[in-house]
Structure formats: C-alpha cells, structure tokens
Amino acid sequence: MSVESSRSETSGPGTASPGSSSPDPSPAPSGWRPWLGGALLLAGLATALAWTNPGPAEFESFAGERLVELAADEVCGEEGLPLLLRLVVRDCHGLIRSQRRALGALAAQATHRYNAGLFSLYATEVGGQELMPGLAVPRYHALTLGLAGQLLVLRADSDTRVEQK
C-alpha cells in the first residue's frame, strides 16, 4: 500500500467518510475564543457590580453613622454648645448617637441619588437651620460613591457659620 492510497482511505475532519451523508462539522475558528472569555468576564463583573450597588436603605444607614460622627464633633466640642446647654445636656455624645436613625432619614430626604446601574452617586446637602441666635445646625455637603456593596465619601465639607439675614 502506498502513501497516496492511505491518504485517500482516511477521512479527516470536515470530509465525508464513505457511506455517510453529511460532512463532519468543522471546528470553530479559535480567534474568537479569547474575546468570548473576556466578554463573559466583563458581563459577570457588570452583573456583580449591579447586584451589589448599594441602595437607598444602605445609604440611609451609612449617612446616619457619618452624621452622628460629624454632629458629635461639631456640637459636643469646646465651641459647640453654649455653656448653659452644656450644664443641661450631660451626655452630648450619647444624645447625638441616639438620633442616628433620625439623622439618616434626614440625610436620605436631602440626598439626590444618581443611579448608573453599576454604581451610584449620592449628593447630600443638610443642615444650616438656626436653632437659636448664635447656634445653627452645621451645614453639611457630601458626594458619596456607592460601588460593589461599599459606600465611599468622595468629597465632604461642613460650614458652621450662621448666615445673617
């Protein structure tokens, strides 16, 4: 048997073997496989980010904690409460901590959420109200990023000055 005859008797991929009615399917081109893997990875990552994008309830809890910290620093510090109120309020930090839920709800009402699906931006502006002459709720501005189940304050500032009218 010669080499030529053995080649003609063997059927390779994509050729019909004797007695079969259709050719074997040829393998798919291998050039698209890396792209498919990358596309599936990106789709999975996008799905995970969208699924873990923090919603308004998570933001409200986060903002309540953050505002408690800020308010405690501003109000309970040396220049926060007037002397007369310091005599009445024995545990300033405890009083402010007890208002965490109320502060979170206040922040949620004063926040605009920009939901991009994969992440959210929360723009918050609270405070500035004058409680009594010379004592105002600190004005607080913040921009917060919600991404992958986490909330991160990108920019925050506060202003304790009372605007004169």
C-alpha positions in Angstrom: 0.0 0.0 0.0 1.4 3.3 -1.0 1.3 6.6 0.9 -1.1 8.1 -1.6 -3.6 5.3 -1.2 -3.6 5.5 2.6 -4.3 9.2 2.5 -7.3 8.7 0.3 -8.7 6.0 2.5 -8.5 8.0 5.7 -11.1 10.7 6.2 -10.0 13.9 8.1 -12.1 16.5 9.8 -14.5 18.2 7.5 -14.5 15.5 4.9 -17.3 12.9 4.4 -16.4 9.4 5.2 -17.6 6.7 2.8 -21.2 5.8 3.5 -22.0 9.0 5.4 -24.5 11.5 4.1 -23.1 14.8 5.5 -19.7 16.1 6.3 -18.4 16.3 9.9 -18.8 19.8 11.3 -15.5 21.7 11.2 -14.2 23.1 14.4 -15.0 26.8 15.1 -12.2 29.3 14.5 -10.1 29.7 17.6 -9.6 33.5 17.2 -12.9 34.4 18.8 -12.4 32.3 22.0 -10.4 34.9 23.9 -12.9 37.6 23.1 -15.7 35.4 24.3 -13.9 34.7 27.6 -13.3 38.4 28.1 -16.9 39.3 27.2 -18.2 36.7 29.7 -15.8 38.0 32.3 -17.0 41.6 31.8 -20.6 40.6 31.8 -20.1 38.7 35.0 -18.3 41.7 36.6 -21.0 44.1 35.4 -23.7 41.8 36.9 -21.9 41.6 40.2 -21.5 45.4 40.4 -25.1 46.0 39.5 -26.2 43.4 42.1 -24.1 44.9 44.8 -24.9 48.6 44.0 -25.9 50.0 47.5 -29.5 51.2 47.5 -31.2 54.0 49.4 -31.6 51.9 52.6 -27.9 51.2 52.8 -27.1 54.8 52.2 -29.5 56.0 54.9 -27.8 53.7 57.5 -24.3 54.9 56.3 -25.3 58.6 56.3 -26.8 58.2 59.8 -23.5 56.9 61.1 -21.5 59.5 59.3 -23.7 62.4 60.5 -23.5 61.1 64.1 -19.7 61.4 63.9 -19.8 64.8 62.4 -22.5 66.2 64.7 -20.8 64.9 67.8 -17.5 66.6 66.7 -19.3 69.9 65.9 -21.9 70.1 68.6 -20.1 68.4 71.5 -16.8 70.1 71.0 -15.5 73.0 73.0 -17.2 75.6 70.8 -20.3 73.6 70.1 -22.9 74.1 72.8 -23.3 77.2 74.8 -22.3 76.9 78.4 -25.9 76.9 79.6 -26.8 74.0 77.4 -23.7 72.1 78.4 -24.9 72.2 82.0 -28.3 70.7 80.9 -27.0 68.1 78.5 -24.9 65.7 80.5 -24.1 63.2 77.7 -23.9 65.1 74.5 -22.3 62.2 72.5 -25.0 59.7 73.8 -27.7 62.2 72.9 -26.5 62.5 69.3 -25.9 58.8 68.9 -29.5 58.2 69.9 -30.5 60.2 66.9 -28.7 58.1 64.3 -31.9 56.9 62.6 -33.4 60.4 62.5 -30.1 61.8 61.1 -30.0 59.0 58.5 -33.7 59.7 57.5 -32.8 63.5 57.3 -29.8 62.7 55.1 -31.9 60.4 52.8 -34.5 63.2 52.4 -31.8 65.7 51.5 -30.0 63.4 49.1 -30.2 63.0 45.3 -29.2 59.6 44.0 -27.8 59.3 40.5 -28.0 55.5 39.8 -25.8 54.4 36.9 -26.6 50.8 37.4 -23.1 49.6 38.1 -22.6 52.3 40.7 -24.5 55.2 42.4 -23.6 58.7 43.3 -25.3 60.3 46.3 -25.2 64.2 46.5 -26.3 65.3 50.0 -26.8 68.8 51.5 -28.2 69.0 55.0 -28.3 71.5 57.9 -27.9 75.2 58.1 -31.0 75.8 60.2 -30.6 78.2 63.1 -31.7 76.6 66.3 -31.3 79.8 68.4 -29.4 83.0 68.0 -25.8 82.0 67.6 -26.4 78.3 67.3 -27.1 76.6 64.0 -27.2 73.0 62.7 -23.9 72.6 60.8 -24.4 72.7 57.0 -23.0 69.6 55.5 -22.3 68.8 51.8 -21.2 65.4 50.6 -20.7 63.4 47.5 -20.7 59.7 48.1 -19.9 56.8 45.7 -21.8 53.5 46.1 -19.9 50.7 44.4 -19.5 46.9 45.0 -21.5 47.0 48.2 -19.4 49.8 49.7 -20.1 53.5 50.2 -17.2 55.9 50.0 -17.3 59.6 50.7 -15.6 61.3 47.8 -15.9 64.9 49.0 -17.3 66.3 52.2 -17.3 69.7 53.8 -19.3 71.4 56.6 -19.9 75.0 57.5 -20.9 76.0 61.0 -21.3 79.7 60.2 -24.8 81.2 60.7 -25.9 83.3 57.7 -27.1 86.7 58.8 -30.4 87.9 57.4 
